Amino acid sequence: MLIGALLAKKGNHVVTVRPRSTVTELLAVLADNNIGAAVVSDDGSSISGIVSERDVVRGLNDRGAAVLDAPVSAIMTTEVRTCGPGVKVEDLRQTMTTHRIRHVPVVVDDRLAGIVSIGDVVKSAIEALETEKAYLVDYLHR
C-alpha cells in the first residue's frame, strides 16, 4: 500500500500551529484535537517544523514551567522528515522505526498534503495481515 492510499482512507487534514504560538496554546490545540503532534507552519501549507508532546516534556525538563509561555519555535524540531504519497507504507514504517519518529508530514510539490502517524502505519499493517488471514482461511475451507 502507498501513503497516498492510506491518506485517502484516513483523510488529509493536518493540524498546524504558528511558530509564534505559545507552548500553552500548542497544548490546547493538541488536547482539543486529541493528537500528539502538530506541524509548525505560518501559512498552513509550508513546514517550519514539527512539535510533539515529547518536545513539550523535554522543554519542561530543561526550562521548567517558563517554557509554557515560550513560542513553539523554541521547542520544535526543525529538521523534519517528510515523504510523498508514492512512498510505500512498509518503507515509511522502517524509516519511522529506525529514526524513532512518530509523525511524518506528507508533501506534494513542497506543500503540506497530509500527515501519517506511527498509529496509522501500524493500523495499515494490521489490516493487511487480517486481509491475508481471511484469504488463507477461505482457501483452506474450499
C-alpha positions in Angstrom: 0.0 0.0 0.0 1.2 3.5 -0.8 1.0 6.5 1.6 -1.4 8.2 -0.8 -3.9 5.3 -0.4 -3.5 5.5 3.4 -4.3 9.2 3.3 -7.3 8.6 1.0 -8.7 6.4 3.8 -7.9 8.5 6.8 -8.1 12.0 5.3 -5.6 14.7 4.7 -6.4 17.2 7.4 -3.3 18.4 9.2 -3.4 20.4 12.4 -0.9 23.2 12.3 0.3 25.9 14.7 2.2 29.1 14.1 5.8 29.3 15.2 4.8 32.3 17.4 2.1 30.4 19.3 2.9 29.7 22.9 3.5 26.2 24.2 0.4 26.7 26.3 -1.6 27.4 23.1 0.0 24.3 21.5 -1.1 22.1 24.4 -4.7 23.3 23.9 -4.6 22.5 20.2 -3.2 19.0 20.9 -5.8 18.4 23.6 -8.7 19.8 21.5 -7.8 17.6 18.5 -6.7 14.5 20.6 -3.4 14.4 18.8 0.3 14.0 19.8 1.9 16.4 17.4 1.3 19.4 15.1 3.1 20.7 12.1 4.5 24.2 12.7 3.6 26.5 9.8 3.0 30.2 9.2 0.6 29.6 6.3 -0.8 26.1 6.8 0.9 24.6 3.8 4.7 25.2 4.3 6.6 23.4 7.0 8.7 25.3 9.5 9.0 22.4 11.9 7.0 19.8 13.9 6.3 19.8 17.6 5.1 17.0 19.8 4.2 16.2 23.3 7.7 14.8 23.7 9.1 18.2 22.8 7.0 19.8 25.5 8.2 17.3 28.1 11.8 18.0 27.2 11.2 21.7 27.4 9.6 21.4 30.8 12.5 19.3 32.0 15.1 21.8 30.7 13.3 25.1 31.5 10.6 24.4 33.9 7.1 25.9 33.7 8.5 29.0 32.0 8.5 27.0 28.7 4.7 27.3 28.7 5.0 30.9 27.8 7.7 30.4 25.2 7.0 30.3 21.5 6.6 26.9 19.9 9.6 27.7 17.7 11.8 27.4 20.8 11.0 23.7 21.3 10.0 22.4 17.8 12.1 20.1 15.7 13.3 21.9 12.6 14.8 19.0 10.6 11.5 17.4 9.6 11.5 14.1 7.7 8.7 14.1 5.1 7.5 11.7 2.5 5.5 11.8 -0.7 2.2 10.0 -1.4 4.1 7.5 -3.6 6.1 6.0 -0.8 5.3 2.5 0.4 3.8 2.2 3.8 6.3 -0.5 4.7 9.2 1.8 3.7 7.9 4.6 5.9 7.4 2.1 8.8 11.0 1.2 8.5 12.1 4.9 8.5 9.9 5.7 11.4 11.2 2.8 13.4 14.9 3.4 12.5 14.8 7.1 13.3 12.3 6.9 16.2 9.8 9.2 14.6 6.1 9.1 15.3 4.7 11.6 12.9 5.7 12.3 9.2 4.2 15.1 7.2 3.3 14.1 3.6 4.3 16.7 1.0 3.3 17.2 -2.6 5.1 19.9 -4.6 6.7 21.3 -1.4 3.2 21.8 0.1 1.8 20.0 3.1 -0.7 17.4 1.9 -1.3 15.3 5.0 0.4 13.6 8.0 0.9 10.0 8.9 1.4 8.8 12.4 3.0 5.5 13.6 -0.5 4.5 14.6 -1.7 4.9 11.0 1.2 2.8 9.8 0.6 0.1 12.4 -3.2 0.1 11.7 -2.4 -0.4 8.0 -0.1 -3.3 8.7 -2.8 -5.0 10.9 -5.4 -4.5 8.2 -3.1 -6.1 5.6 -2.5 -9.1 7.9 -6.2 -9.5 8.6 -6.9 -9.5 4.9 -4.2 -12.1 4.3 -5.6 -14.2 7.1 -9.1 -14.1 5.6 -7.8 -15.2 2.2 -5.9 -18.1 3.8 -8.9 -19.2 5.9 -11.1 -19.0 2.8 -8.6 -21.0 0.8 -8.3 -23.7 3.5 -12.1 -24.1 3.7 -12.6 -24.6 0.0 
